[in-house]
Amino acid sequence: MPVDDAVRDYLLLALRLGDRRPGSVVAFSGDGRLLAEVRAERPPSPAALVRAAGQLAARLPGLGLPPARARFLTAQLVALEVSARRLAGQAFPFARELATTYDSPVDRGSEDGYRAAHRELDALLPGRGDLADRLAAHRRADEVPRDRLAVAVEALAAALRQRAGDAGLVTGDDALATGVVDGAPWAALHRRDGPRRSRLLVNADVRPRRAQLARLVAHETGHHVEQWRRETVLVAQRGWREHDIVLAGTPQNVISEGAAELALRVLVGAAWGGWASAVLGGVGLGFDGERAERIAAATDRLAGVRLDAALLLHGGRARAADVRTFLRRWLLIDDGRAARVMAFLADPVWRGHTLAYVAGAPLVRRWLERPCVDVATRLGDLHDGPWTPAALREELRRPG
């Protein structure tokens, strides 16, 4: 069938690019014969991959696909073509590359807004010394002890998974395991462990704080919900096998990360601090939930700093040392933390990924908060549709 052939070609293109850019295929749950085919062949040249992306995009309008499905594939192919062009040595202005691959506007943050967040943190963390020192002291005092981290992760994951089930976002045939690792480049990670099965990992090296841990575990639980619905609804029920693959550096990330950032709010509610404190209190790790919410809300207003830093780093306007100073100043972090952020921003695959959080969370929040029966139901609708960021923006512009 022409549609099946086109989807197969899309998956092969994505896998071939992933072979050239390790890490860009986040997950693949499709036909193992496609992986075997890619691994057995002589890798195509970047120029051949560019041509394949353009030719496939030109075929889509004649396939009679539902508009939303065609739009999703088109947006993904645009991103894949840009990735292939980068492999071929073609340079793009960084901001334009991000806007194109993530299907999202690239807006710089406001230093006035960052100053306002600093003032709010200053009021929440009274005492002597620089604000950065006071914030660091607060973080140290709130850290989850290493020997209690595994039980804390398990408690939060089990409670959040139960809430997802109660909300009808998963139906009981799923499984969510947890684990703690050391030495990872990330703070937490969702990993597909099989059909409707996930593993949620937390990196002990980041020394997560109690409130931070609740948000990390909720974020990765959100990815578990997304995976379950993608596999159950989009693939198993509808047969849309393009959703067998999850790709970094594409519009797909903006929806995925935006929804995951809001998972705690959807599953628990805006006043999540008391709930998280009660769950962790059950394993002897309770904390001041209300204060934690307020501190988290203030630090959230600094989310754009990382995107600003990426634009400085890759836009040719600043030295790496200047970008590190920028991060230390506005994120109120020490040089070690700044170095970890810099490493992420410099990674060839992940250098623009911060846009997925910065653009995705507010976009998905506005879409979820439109008048609806239930915000959890609406989150399910988001995952059950092949949405693109542009499609969400268009719907938000419609009255009603």
N, C-alpha and C positions, 0 to 999 in steps of 0.2 A: 504494500500500500504506500502511496506517495508520502502520507503523513508519517508513517512508521519509518520510512527511509530517511526523511528529513530529521526526525528525532534521533535516529541512530547516528546520522552524520554530525548532529550537534554534540552528542555525547562523545563521539570519537574525537571531534575537534577539541573539546574541553579536556579530554584525557591526554591528547597529544601535547597540548599546551602545558598541562600539568606535569608531563614527563620532562618538559624543558624548563619549567619553573616549579621545582619541588615546593610543596606547601600550598600551592594555589588550589588544589582539589581538597576541600575540607572534608568531604565525605562522599563515598560512592556506594550505592546499594543495588546497582543494576546488574546486568548480565556480565558474569565474569569472563565470558568469551570476548567481550569488547576489550577488557583489560589485557587479556592474553594477546589479542591481535595487535594492540599498541606496543606491547613489550617485545613482540617477535619481529616487528617491522623495522626497517631502517628509518630513523626519525626524519620526518619531513622538514624541509628548510623553513625558517620563519616566513620567508616570502610566500611559500606554498600555503602556510597557515593563514596568512593575510588573505590570499585569494580564496581559500576555502570558506572563510568567514563571510566575505562579500558575496560569494556565489550562493551560499545558503540563505543569507538574508534576502537576496533577490528572488529566491524560490518561494519564500513564505507567503506572499500575497496570493499566489495561485492555488494554495492548498485548501482553502475553505475552512480555515481554523476559526473557532470562536474568537471574537476580537480581543478579549482579555488574554487568551492563550497566545495569540499571535504577537500581541504587544510585549508580553513577557519574554518570549523567545527573541524578538527583535532587539529589545534592550540588552539582553544577555549577550547577543552576538556583537553588538556595538562594543561592549566592554572587552570581549574576547579579541576582536579585531585590533583594538588599541593595544592590548597586551602583546599580540603577535607583532605589531608594528614596532613596539619597544624592543622586542627580541631582535628584530631586523635592524636595529640601530637608529630608528627614526626618533627624533627628539620632539617632545611636546612641552609647552609651558605647563608647569606642574598643576596650577589651578585649573587650567582647561582640561588636563588629563583627568583630574579628580571629578570635575563636573560631568565629563562625558562617561567615564566608567561607572560612576556611582549614580548617575541620573539624578543629580542633586545639586542645588546651588552651593557655592563655596563662599561662605560669609565669614569674614574675620570677626573676632570677638572685640568687645569694647573694654579698653583699659579702665574707663570710668566704671563699668560694671564690675570689673575685677576688684577695683578699689572698694566699691560698695560691699562686695562679698568679704573683703578683708576687714572692713569696719564691723560687719556683723559677727565675724569670727572673733574679733577683738573683744566684743561685748560678751560673747559666750564663753571666752577663755580668759577671765580676768587674772591679773597677777603681774609680776615683774618680768622684765626681759622682753626680747623681741617676740613678735607674734609667731614667727616660724619656730622659735624655741619652745614657746608655750604649746603650740600645736603638736610638735614632736613629743613633748612630755605627755600630753594627753593621749597620744597614740600609743606610747610605750605602756602607759598605765592600763590601757584598755585591751592590750594584746591577749589573745587566747593562748594559754600555755601550750607549748609544743606537745606535751604528753596528754593534753585534753582535746587536741584539735580534731582527731578522727571521730571521737564521740560527739563533738559539737556539730561537725559536718553531717554526720548520720542523723542526728536529731532534727536539724533544720530541713534536710532533704526529705525525710519521712513525713514531717509535718506539712511541707509544701506540696509534696506528691499527693497527700491525702486531700488537701484543698483543691488541687487540680482535678482529682477524681470527683469530689463533691460538686464541683462546678460543671462537670460533664465534659471537661476538656480532654480527658483520657477516660477509657472505659474499663480499666482493670486488667487488660491483657498486655500491659506494658510492664517494664521493670526498670528501676533506677538504682544502680549500685553507686557506691561512693569510695573514695580513696584519698590518701594524702601522699604527696611526692615531695622530693627535694630537688633543687637545682634546675627547675623549669624556667623558661623565659617569660611565662605568663603567671598571673595570679590564680586563675581558675580556668578550667577547661571542661567542655562537654565533648564526649567522644562516643560515637555510635558503636555499640557492642554487638549489634545484630538486629534482626527485625524487631522493631518496637522496643528495643533494649538500649539503654544508655549507661555510661559510666561518668560520674561527676568527680573531677579531680581538683584538689586544692593544693597549691604550692606552699609548703610550710616556710620557705625562705622569705616570703613577703611578710611574715609575722602578722597575719590578719587580725584585725580588731573585732570585737564582738559584733558591733553594728555592721561593720564592713563585711564580715563573714555572712551575715544574714542576707546582705544584698548580693554578694558573690554567688551564694548557693541558689538564691532565687533567680538570678540571671541564667545560670546554667540549667536550672530546672525549667525555665522558660524555653530554652533550646530543646530540652527533652520533649516538652509538649509540642513544639513546632515539628520535631522529627516524627513523632507519633502521628500527627495529623497529616503531614506530608505523605508518609508511607501508607496510611490507612485510607485517606480520602482522595488525595490527588493521584496517587499511583494505583492502589489496589481497586478503588471504586471507579475512578474515571479513566484509568489507563494512560494517564499523561506522564510518560516515562522520562520526560526531560527533568522531572523532579527527583529522579534517582541520584542526581548529583548536586552537590552544594559547592559553590565556587567562591573563592576569595576575590576581592577587587571587582565586584559586579553589583548591579542594582539589588540583587537578591540579598546582599549583606545589609543594606540599609533597612529593609523591612525586618530582617531577622534580628539584627542588633537592637533596633528600636523597640521591637516587641519584647525582647529579653530584658532590656533595661526597665521596662514597665511591669515585669512579671510580679514583683513584690507588691506593687500597688494594685494590680488586678486581683491577685490571689488573696491578699490580706486586707488591703485598703490603705487610704492615705495615712492613717495613724498606725503605722506598722511597728513602731518602736516598742510599744507595750507588748505586742504579740511576740516579737522576737526575743524580748527580755524574758517573757514567761517560758518560751521554749528552751532557751539556753539556761534559764534558772532551774529547769528540771534536771540539768546535768551539772549544776553548781556553778554556772557562769552568767548569772543575771547581771543586768546593768541598767543604767538610767535611760530608759527607752525614749522618753520625751526629749531629753537633752540631745540624745544621739540623732534623733530626727532633725532637730534644728541645726546641728553641726553639719549633718549630711546635706541638708538643703542649701546651706551656705557654700559648702565645697562644690556642690553640683554646679554652682554658677561660675566655677572656674573651669568647666569642661572644655570650653573653647580654647584654653591656653595651649593644649596639645596640638590642636589643628593649626593655630597660629604659628607654633614652633615648627611644625612640618612645612608650612608655607615658607617660613624663613630659611629653613635648612635646605629645601629643594628648589627654592625660587632664585637661588644665586645671589641673595642679598645679604647674607650674614655668614660669618665663620661659625664652625661648630662650637667653639668656646663661647661665642656670643649667644648662641641658641641655648646652651646649657645655663648660662647666667639668666637668660630670660625665663627659663623653666623654674629655676630656683627662686627667682623673685616672685613670680605670680602664683606658682603652685605651693609656695612656702615649704619647699622640700630641701633636703641636704644634697650634697654632690653625688652621693651614692645612688639615691633615688633618681636624680636627674640623669645620671649615666644610664640607668635602666630604661628610662623613657626614651633617651636618645637612641639606644640600641634598637628599640622597637620602631622608632621613626625612620631609622636608617635601613631597616630590612627591605630587600627588594620587593618582597611580596606584600608586606604589611605596612609599608611606609605611608599609605594613604588611608588605612583602615579606620583611623580615628574619625574620619568624616562620617562613617557609618553610624557611630554613636552620636556625634554632634548633630547631624542632620536627621538621623532616624528617630531618636527618642522624642523630640518635640513634634515631628510630623505624625508619628503613630499615636502620640498622646492626643493630639487634636482630633484625629480620626476616631479614636476609641471613645472620646468624650462627647461626640455628637449624640443628640437624643437617641436612645436605644433602649431596648427592654432590659438588657443586662450587659455590663461591660465585659464579663467573661465570655458570654455568647458572642459578642462582637469580636473579641480576640480570636475565637474559633473561626469566625467568618473570615478574618484576615488571613489566617493560616490556610484556610480551605480554598482560597482564591489565588490565582497567579498574579498577585498585585505587583505593580512597579511603583517607585516613588512618584513618578509623574502622574500616574493614575490616581493615587491618593490625593495629590495636590489638586488635581482637576475636580475630584468629587467634593473636596472641601470648599472649592469656590462656588459650587452649586448652592442655590438657596434651599433652605429647609433642613 
